[in-house]
């Protein structure tokens, strides 16, 4: 599994400014569920419970859609690639 620290190291190695923050310091986070439709993270919240599923980056979402991946395990495998 990819940890927050792994992601931080990659971003810093690419000369990004990045830090790990606690959930409590970011009040605008929207809680999601491992169930429901997977969709791209684009900042548009939805009050439809079916849209409360896993979120992914657009490129990862595109790969998952093209491969017919519909579960969190499949999404994790794509991210590991």
Legacy VTK file of the C-alpha trace (Angstrom):
# vtk DataFile Version 3.0
C-alpha trace
ASCII
DATASET POLYDATA
POINTS 81 float
0.000 0.000 0.000
1.200 3.508 -0.743
1.509 5.611 2.413
1.133 9.350 2.839
4.871 9.478 3.504
5.561 7.722 0.165
3.487 10.300 -1.689
5.186 13.141 0.178
8.661 11.842 -0.781
7.701 11.618 -4.468
6.247 15.122 -4.526
9.255 16.638 -2.744
11.611 14.781 -5.115
9.749 16.480 -7.978
10.346 19.848 -6.280
6.764 20.323 -5.132
6.022 21.944 -1.801
4.069 19.314 0.110
3.201 18.376 3.666
1.087 15.849 5.503
-1.760 17.438 7.432
-4.210 16.047 9.950
-7.818 15.633 8.885
-8.912 17.863 11.777
-7.029 20.814 10.251
-8.963 20.623 6.944
-12.624 21.234 7.753
-13.772 21.253 4.107
-13.122 17.520 3.556
-16.156 15.588 2.411
-16.458 12.091 3.859
-16.843 9.301 1.334
-17.848 5.672 1.465
-16.163 2.594 -0.025
-19.567 1.867 -1.619
-21.431 3.721 -4.344
-20.179 5.087 -7.651
-16.493 5.833 -8.135
-15.956 9.279 -9.595
-13.216 11.752 -10.361
-12.105 14.155 -7.656
-13.129 17.469 -9.142
-14.270 19.475 -6.156
-17.986 19.225 -6.891
-19.788 17.787 -3.885
-23.019 15.862 -4.392
-25.829 15.216 -1.950
-26.800 12.080 -3.885
-25.796 9.139 -1.683
-24.876 7.016 -4.712
-22.138 9.525 -5.555
-20.549 9.088 -2.125
-18.222 6.363 -3.383
-14.447 6.192 -3.805
-12.776 9.223 -5.393
-9.770 9.152 -7.695
-7.585 11.421 -9.770
-8.899 12.009 -13.289
-6.165 10.011 -15.037
-6.597 7.056 -12.698
-10.359 7.308 -13.132
-9.952 7.218 -16.921
-7.784 4.070 -16.774
-10.220 2.399 -14.382
-13.173 3.253 -16.610
-11.460 1.928 -19.728
-10.547 -1.323 -17.953
-13.951 -1.801 -16.392
-12.518 -1.551 -12.871
-15.322 -0.901 -10.416
-13.874 -1.648 -6.992
-11.385 -0.086 -4.589
-8.965 -3.026 -4.934
-8.769 -2.538 -8.693
-8.262 1.189 -8.217
-5.392 0.548 -5.788
-3.747 -1.739 -8.355
-3.892 0.980 -11.012
-2.366 3.506 -8.606
0.467 1.061 -7.834
1.308 0.878 -11.561
LINES 1 82
81 0 1 2 3 4 5 6 7 8 9 10 11 12 13 14 15 16 17 18 19 20 21 22 23 24 25 26 27 28 29 30 31 32 33 34 35 36 37 38 39 40 41 42 43 44 45 46 47 48 49 50 51 52 53 54 55 56 57 58 59 60 61 62 63 64 65 66 67 68 69 70 71 72 73 74 75 76 77 78 79 80
